[in-house]
Amino acid sequence: MKKLLIGLTSMAMLFTLASCKGGKDKKKNFDISIDVISAKDKVTSGSGHFSVTVQAINNNTGKPLDGLAEGHIEYSMYENGYAISESKILKTPAPRSVRNNILLLLDFSNSVVQDCEGITRYFNGINHTVNNPHEFDENNLCTKLVKSTQAFIDSIIVPGKTSMEIFYFNSRKEIFSLYGGKSDNIYALKSSVERLYDDSFRNTYLKGYESTNLFGGIVKAVEKRCYWIDICYTSGREVPALSRDINPDVFEIGSLVVFTDGRELAKHVTQSELYATLNKFPELRRFTIGLGSDIDDGLLKSVGKDGFFKIDYTFELSTAFDGISSDLNAWANSFYKIDFCPTQVTGESDVTIKINDPTRQLYGEFRETVSLPQYSDFRCDLQY
C-alpha cells in the first residue's frame, strides 16, 4: 500500500486563527496565528490517522495562546468545503515531543560577591544552609538572588518537558555552569545556586573578577543555546560545530534569561558584535532582568526582546522572575497535537479544521490538503 502523505507546501507554513468578537467578520480579522511545527501520517497496514503539531500565537499581543485543548473548545471538520459530521478529530496538548530548554545567565560580579560577605553557612555535603539569615534583610542581593532563582526553578521545571542550565558571568571571557550541564532535576539545580553561599567557591572563582563582561556573557550564552535547539547549522551562522546528539522526534525550543545589576565594563566584546550575534538567531526567545540605576535600559530591552523587567529594589527580584515564569509556562503550553481522519479515503482532499472558543470568543481555522491512497481501504484508528 502506498504511504499516506500530508500535503504541506511548507513544514513551517503559517495558518491563521481569526478572532470574532462583537460580530467581527471572521474572514477579515485574523489576529491569531497557528505555526505548524510538524505534520506526519500515522499509518500502518491500511489503518491510521493524520497528525499535526502546531503552536498558537496571539498576533495582537505577540503572546502564546494556551487552553485550546480544553473540553469546551469546539472543533469541527470540513472536507472540500462541506461540513462532515462523521469526521474524527482529537486535540491534546503537545506531548513530550516538544521540549523547553532554558539557559539562565546570572551576573556574579562585584555587587553580588560583596553582599555574600559575612554569610555563615552549614554544608551537609549536599546543600548549603545559611546559619545567620536574620543578619540579612530583603535588600541583600546575595541571599535574594539565590532564593528568587530557586523559586523560579520550582515554578518552571517540569521533568521530561523542561530543562535548565545555570551559568554565571563576571569579568572573564567565558561563562561558567553552576551545575555542569543541562538538567530537569529540580533539587540539583536549586542546590547548585547555593554555591554562592560557599566562601571557598567565591574565593576561588569570583574574587578578583569583579568587573562585568555583560556583552561577552550574552554572546557566549546565545551560542551555547543554539546547539540545544539545533539551529547552529543554518547557512551563514558561523558558530563552531560541536558534537551533540540530535533527536529528530523532539522539537526543541529554547529561552535565554539574563539577570544583571550593571552595565558592560570588561570590553571583551563590542556592542556591535553583541547585536550581530543576536541578529543571527532571531528565533531564540530572550528575557532580561535589570536591577538598579546602573543598568542600560535600552540595551537590556533590546536583548530581552520577549520580556524586559526593570526593577529598582532587590526585593522585587521575585516578582520579575515570576513574570518570566508565567510567560515561559504559557509558551510551553501553547503547543498542540491535532489528530484527524477524513471521511474521503482515496484521492486528494482539502481539509479545513475549525476551532471555536466560546468563552474567549475566539474563532479559527486552518486548512490542509491531504493525499489519500488510491484503490485501498483505509481504517481510522482514532478512539475517543
Sequence and secondary structure as in RCSB ss.txt:
>XXXX:A:sequence
MKKLLIGLTSMAMLFTLASCKGGKDKKKNFDISIDVISAKDKVTSGSGHFSVTVQAINNNTGKPLDGLAEGHIEY
SMYENGYAISESKILKTPAPRSVRNNILLLLDFSNSVVQDCEGITRYFNGINHTVNNPHEFDENNLCTKLVKSTQ
AFIDSIIVPGKTSMEIFYFNSRKEIFSLYGGKSDNIYALKSSVERLYDDSFRNTYLKGYESTNLFGGIVKAVEKR
CYWIDICYTSGREVPALSRDINPDVFEIGSLVVFTDGRELAKHVTQSELYATLNKFPELRRFTIGLGSDIDDGLL
KSVGKDGFFKIDYTFELSTAFDGISSDLNAWANSFYKIDFCPTQVTGESDVTIKINDPTRQLYGEFRETVSLPQY
SDFRCDLQY
>XXXX:A:secstr
    EEE S TT EEEEEB  SS  TTT EEEEEEEEEEEEEEETTEEEEEEEEEEEETTT  B   TTSTT EE
EEEETTEE TT EEEEEE  TTEEEEEEEEEE SHHHHHHHTT  EEE SS EEES GGG  TT HHHHHHHHHH
HHHHHH  TTTEEEEEEEESSSSS EESSSS B  HHHHHHHHGGGG HHHIIIIITT  S  HHHHHHHHHHHH
HHHTT TTSTT           TT EEEEEEEEEESS   S SS HHHHHHHHHH TTSEEEEEEESSSS HHHH
HHHTTT EEEESSGGGHHHHHHHHHHHHHHHHTTEEEEEEE S  SEEEEEEEEEEETTTTEEEEEEEEEEE TT
   EE    
